[in-house]
Amino acid sequence: MRSTRPSEQALFHLLLINEVLVHTKSEPLKYKKIMNSPPPNSKNLEDIFDSSVNLEETHFNEGFRDGFNDGLAPGKQEGREVGLKLGFEIGEELGFYRGCIDMWNAAILMDSHGRFSSRVQKNIKQMEELIEKYPILNPENENVQEMMDGLRLKFRAISASLSMKLEYDGYPKSSEVNRMEF
């Protein structure tokens, strides 16, 4: 036999109909309020499932925050170490080029036979200007890599013009560039 006891949903609808019939048309706001409110003693279904639907996203965001916070201090330390290492390497290379320029300029001053052509002297002067323009105190300059590449190219051109096999040891040779692994 079927139960004659009405469900909560049915009771809610009966109360709603009763409210509509009892009140006059001058209270439409109350009617809208009742129609839009959830049934008594029931939970909003959206609130129930929101936490389980967004569970993966919640865990992902929580893990990201934890990982970010845990990696912040070691990341700064590692960045500082890498920056010091690269800064030292660049300074060493610039010093090597500066030393070569100083030696070439000294040789030009003592050259009585004209072994240094005007073209080579011009290239040495241009390389000296490139070194002087290199932004040692402004590491955020976007042209730093292009300037260093220009210095390396100018150095190779001068070395070739002087028929010298002179290379900076800290920079990979052109034959080794293709074999580099990261």
Phi, psi and omega per residue, in radians:
M1 nan 2.550 -3.116
R2 -1.399 2.533 3.141
S3 -1.302 2.396 3.131
T4 -1.639 -0.050 3.137
R5 -1.334 2.199 -3.107
P6 -1.289 2.606 3.115
S7 -1.348 2.948 3.112
E8 -1.068 -0.682 -3.132
Q9 -1.107 -0.758 -3.141
A10 -1.131 -0.699 3.114
L11 -1.113 -0.691 3.116
F12 -1.068 -0.788 3.139
H13 -1.135 -0.636 3.090
L14 -1.136 -0.763 3.097
L15 -1.078 -0.678 3.138
L16 -1.121 -0.807 3.123
I17 -1.100 -0.704 3.124
N18 -1.074 -0.770 3.120
E19 -1.056 -0.737 -3.109
V20 -1.159 -0.728 -3.097
L21 -1.267 -0.636 -3.069
V22 -1.278 -0.723 -3.069
H23 -1.484 2.650 -3.134
T24 -1.433 3.070 3.139
K25 -1.270 -0.124 3.139
S26 -1.337 -0.101 -3.136
E27 -2.091 1.006 -3.122
P28 -1.202 -0.434 -3.130
L29 -1.144 -0.683 3.135
K30 -1.146 -0.660 3.124
Y31 -1.107 -0.776 3.129
K32 -1.125 -0.672 -3.137
K33 -1.098 -0.737 -3.132
I34 -1.202 -0.726 -3.108
M35 -1.135 -0.617 -3.081
N36 -1.541 -0.168 -3.130
S37 -1.489 2.624 3.133
P38 -1.244 2.813 3.114
P39 -1.062 2.654 -3.140
P40 -1.113 2.553 3.095
N41 1.071 0.402 3.072
S42 -2.112 2.658 3.138
K43 -1.649 2.622 3.095
N44 -1.217 2.140 -3.051
L45 -1.122 -0.559 3.127
E46 -1.107 -0.716 3.138
D47 -1.159 -0.570 -3.117
I48 -1.164 -0.796 -3.018
F49 -1.595 -0.232 -3.135
D50 -1.002 -0.792 -3.087
S51 -1.166 -0.630 -3.126
S52 -1.391 -0.555 3.107
V53 -1.200 -0.705 -3.111
N54 -1.610 0.239 -3.085
L55 -1.062 -0.811 -3.126
E56 -1.101 -0.775 3.139
E57 -1.137 -0.685 3.119
T58 -1.090 -0.810 3.125
H59 -1.144 -0.680 3.116
F60 -1.071 -0.853 -3.124
N61 -1.113 -0.698 3.123
E62 -1.130 -0.758 3.104
G63 -1.122 -0.691 3.111
F64 -1.085 -0.810 3.133
R65 -1.067 -0.791 -3.140
D66 -1.096 -0.794 3.138
G67 -1.126 -0.703 3.127
F68 -1.098 -0.823 -3.133
N69 -1.141 -0.677 3.125
D70 -1.209 -0.541 -3.096
G71 -1.592 -0.132 -3.064
L72 -1.108 -0.919 -3.110
A73 -1.158 -0.861 3.105
P74 -1.103 -0.570 3.122
G75 -1.147 -0.709 3.093
K76 -1.130 -0.738 3.137
Q77 -1.118 -0.773 3.128
E78 -1.125 -0.711 3.097
G79 -1.079 -0.692 3.112
R80 -1.120 -0.765 -3.135
E81 -1.129 -0.758 3.123
V82 -1.130 -0.718 3.115
G83 -1.091 -0.731 3.101
L84 -1.124 -0.732 -3.127
K85 -1.114 -0.855 -3.133
L86 -1.158 -0.678 3.097
G87 -1.083 -0.706 3.101
F88 -1.126 -0.768 -3.133
E89 -1.084 -0.748 3.126
I90 -1.153 -0.742 3.098
G91 -1.081 -0.680 3.112
E92 -1.124 -0.751 3.133
E93 -1.150 -0.749 3.099
L94 -1.082 -0.698 3.100
G95 -1.106 -0.681 3.098
F96 -1.075 -0.824 -3.138
Y97 -1.115 -0.691 3.130
R98 -1.098 -0.730 3.105
G99 -1.099 -0.718 3.104
C100 -1.098 -0.760 3.137
I101 -1.087 -0.763 3.128
D102 -1.088 -0.713 3.114
M103 -1.146 -0.749 3.138
W104 -1.128 -0.735 3.110
N105 -1.105 -0.687 3.097
A106 -1.144 -0.690 3.122
A107 -1.176 -0.627 3.111
I108 -1.124 -0.720 3.138
L109 -1.128 -0.594 -3.120
M110 -1.596 -0.093 -3.083
D111 -1.332 1.941 3.106
S112 -1.754 -0.183 -3.092
H113 -1.733 -0.029 3.114
G114 1.229 0.680 3.140
R115 -1.277 -0.388 3.133
F116 -1.695 1.941 -3.140
S117 -1.197 2.863 3.125
S118 -1.117 -0.558 3.110
R119 -1.137 -0.775 3.117
V120 -1.140 -0.743 3.118
Q121 -1.083 -0.677 3.105
K122 -1.129 -0.761 3.116
N123 -1.112 -0.678 3.100
I124 -1.115 -0.746 3.116
K125 -1.094 -0.733 3.119
Q126 -1.125 -0.704 3.118
M127 -1.146 -0.671 3.091
E128 -1.085 -0.711 3.099
E129 -1.141 -0.675 3.100
L130 -1.094 -0.714 3.124
I131 -1.154 -0.712 3.138
E132 -1.164 -0.544 3.141
K133 -1.435 -0.234 -3.080
Y134 -1.094 2.209 -3.058
P135 -1.395 1.515 -3.123
I136 -1.194 -0.650 -3.077
L137 -1.625 -0.034 3.137
N138 -2.148 1.430 -3.072
P139 -1.250 -0.201 -3.112
E140 -1.571 0.085 3.091
N141 -1.142 2.237 -3.062
E142 -1.277 -0.321 -3.085
N143 -1.591 0.087 -3.054
V144 -1.030 -0.823 -3.107
Q145 -1.143 -0.708 3.106
E146 -1.115 -0.678 3.121
M147 -1.159 -0.714 3.126
M148 -1.154 -0.701 3.078
D149 -1.084 -0.683 3.092
G150 -1.110 -0.704 3.092
L151 -1.104 -0.771 3.139
R152 -1.096 -0.737 3.136
L153 -1.127 -0.777 3.136
K154 -1.113 -0.681 3.117
F155 -1.101 -0.770 3.114
R156 -1.110 -0.677 3.138
A157 -1.133 -0.749 3.134
I158 -1.156 -0.774 3.134
S159 -1.057 -0.720 3.124
A160 -1.178 -0.683 3.129
S161 -1.123 -0.591 -3.139
L162 -1.553 0.038 -3.103
S163 0.952 0.807 -3.136
M164 -1.986 2.456 3.032
K165 -1.684 1.304 -3.086
L166 -2.045 2.192 3.128
E167 -2.398 2.639 3.035
Y168 -1.418 2.198 -3.050
D169 -1.203 -0.509 -3.076
G170 -1.321 -0.289 -3.110
Y171 -1.792 2.365 -3.103
P172 -1.107 2.498 3.107
K173 -1.256 2.755 -3.078
S174 -1.044 -0.510 3.114
S175 -1.316 -0.378 -3.114
E176 -1.581 -0.237 -3.066
V177 -1.068 -0.698 -3.116
N178 -1.255 -0.360 -3.112
R179 -1.668 0.023 -3.103
M180 -1.220 2.435 3.108
E181 -2.139 2.560 3.108
F182 -2.043 nan nan
